[in-house]
């Protein structure tokens, strides 16, 4: 999902060592319901970026992220899945991570669909290997043109080390969506 101009301004301010301004801008984005901004605001409060460390504010913004997820916001569900999976400001909890990943995938979030397929394909994070489930989730991500999935389908269209016409078409779609690996493969094999 594309971030707002204000979100990007907050990141720029942070990168320019203007942490207080960055926090103010990011918190405004979080107040508007941006789930990534909720996490970033929580992280910055927790680390004392722009203000003294504030665990109450950190916990408030993580709870706001959870609330968005509970209300069906698929990007918030995806974000919450990752925070539980990696233990970022939340306790490491694979069961909760998988719960929120599945909600986001079922809700149509492409990143979640692609990763769920990968976990079924490889048997990671308490998922059993299930090639039929992996195929279904990859197809759902492909149908909505998830860039990494487009790339994955494209590389399957190579023959004798060269991309078929369909591979080039898929690589271009993935590259147009900002997937850098697709851009590099196009550069190497097509341009």
ABEGO torsion letter per residue (X at the ends): XBBBAAAAAAAAAAAAGBAAAAAAAAAAAAAAGBAAAAAAAAAAAAAGBGBBBBAAAAAAAAAAAAAAAAAGBAAAAAAAAAAAAAGBGBBBBAAAAAAAAAAAAAAGBAAAAAAAAAAAAAGBGGBBBBAAAAAAAAAAAAAAGBAAAAAAAAAAABBGGBBBAAAAAAAAAAAAAGBAAAAAAAAAAAX
